[in-house]
Amino acid sequence: MNKIYLDNAATTPVSDAVLQQMLPWFTQHYGNASSIYATGRDARKAVEDARRRVAAALNCTAAEIYFTSGGTESDNWAIKGAALTHARKGKHLISSQVEHHAVLHTLQYLEKQGFEVTYVQVDEHGRVNPEAVRDAIRPDTTLISIMAANNEVGTIQPIAQIGRIAREHKVLFHTDAVQAIGAIPVDVRDWQVDLLSLSAHKFHGPKGVGALYVRKGVRLDPLLHGGAQERNRRAGTENLPGVVGLGAAIELAVQDLDAKAARITRLRNDLIHGIIDLVPDVRLNGDPINRLPNNANLSVRYIEGEALLLRLDLAGIAASSGSACTSGSLDPSHVLLAIGLPHEIAHGSLRLTLSEQTTQEEIDEVKRVLPGIIKTLRDMSPLYEQGA
């Protein structure tokens, strides 16, 4: 087991406080929330309590929250549901080049069904220009989907500005906020979003459970068909322990958010500046200011990211080179290519993501170990000899 875990953008450990709230719902209170007898009513009460907790964290009503199996399902439901429901109005959708694959692959599926998608370009920091979104809107545009914060480079998008533009043009607006919850303030009213996706395991909740915010009045075809759960909009027996865990985790995630974010930001900046000061030919990817508090994404020239990750793993440090969902791919990150990095530099990316459990001692250890690993790999690289 790694002694230092810096891949919290991929997943986070379930906190003890969340686990303790979940445990009784596995074995003691195991009822089906759709049943009318007492055990079922207890389960229904727990589900609705969790729904209220999620709604409070997002500044919406409980009736606007629907539980899902996670961020991927929420993204699929929001995009497919909105596109298909409003297909008579038009089949044009807008997104960005740097979305998570749960969004991009869903859009590609819809393109095969006759929809047209405009993928707005980003700047060198991975930021979407709201005016580019405005310019992309057409009379047949029915949905805009722009992520709140990028899972790879950490750039925070101007969601409130895009939300205003979407509302002005009467176009539905979805945001994948999977990386944003528990990291930055999220307010669906202020952002003027119609649909928002989230996943519990990104903020110390359990895997396999998430939620979709659907603004009151928004029509959305179901993704899953079957029973009448989630007010006839999402079939399937509720994941009772998971839903309880999601409610507990999101409530804890937004408590003292400013103080927690400030502490993590200090550690992150120490890590970034320490590495850049100690190692030549390293660049920071993503917006240097408007980025997630816990995200440090660096490109290390003249080495392969995979080799770097393996060496870090041997040293007891867990990190990644980008999205965990594409870790089996040899292709460079689509996000890094979108911000203008050449293939050879994009291949040398390193993503270090912190959590509220990260300590200063762990950051100091990474700064101590990483320069030596990079030097060893560069000494073995013919690219380094040519570039040095």
Disulfide bonds with the S-S distance in Angstrom:
none
